[in-house]
Amino acid sequence: MEYERERTLLIRSLAEQGVSERTLKAMKKVPRHLFVPSIHASRAYVDSPLPIGHAQTISAPHMVAMMCDLLELKEGQKILEIGAGSGYNAAVMAEIIGKKGQIYSIERLEKLAVFAHENLENAGYSNVEVILGDGSLGWPDNAPYDRICVTASAPDTPHPLIEQLKPGGIMVIPEGEGYQRLYIIRKSPDGEVTKQDWGGVIFVPLVGHHGFNPYDSKRG
Ligand code: SAM
């Protein structure tokens, strides 16, 4: 199969970094080369972010793996993703939650929403719905969510996302401008919210009502 050797080497390297069996199994199945512009397909299994146009990137495989592990994904869950980008992260999560689960992935840039939708369709993922909109407001229509995965860096935790997280749910979110940290936010069964700092990361900015201002050139 095309790119199988490259994908196997990538998975081996992620295994050495301590990624869980569950996430490795999912990433083994997702053809990342179908989620990058064809000009970058030969680099699809290098562990780095790649440009997907419109000044945005597909996240590096180790970052996708890390976020999936931190989210403690389980079969049948309902997930909200902010920042569909290429659709790759959604595809990996879809492999883990299985056909009984559902993902809603919001993207603010129309061309990328179409890109993500087409990539997911070509790769055969039917339980991911890509929605065009401002994910800093969440997506109240299908709330609450078992898990929320934010793939762009916010100035602070958008309160609609906390409200739309189910009791017992987990959210991962990068926050900060320039110097960014990844946070794990947990809502206990009785609604208490805790925030744990996982460490430094680099993401594109979350642009929107509870994100950065699109008209501020420093913030993209
Ligand atoms: N998850 C993506 C993937 O697997 O390719 C990577 C996403 S990329 C690092 C971040 C994405 O967030 C970009 O496509 C960007 O346009 C999008 N974004 C930024 N602000 C947003 C917002 N307020 N709502 C929805 N999407 C947003």
Boltz pocket constraint, residues with backbone or C-beta under 6 A from the ligand:
constraints:
  - pocket:
      binder: B
      contacts: [[A, 56], [A, 57], [A, 58], [A, 59], [A, 82], [A, 83], [A, 84], [A, 85], [A, 86], [A, 87], [A, 88], [A, 89], [A, 90], [A, 106], [A, 107], [A, 108], [A, 109], [A, 112], [A, 133], [A, 134], [A, 135], [A, 136], [A, 151], [A, 152], [A, 203], [A, 204], [A, 205], [A, 206], [A, 207], [A, 208], [A, 209], [A, 211]]
      max_distance: 6.0
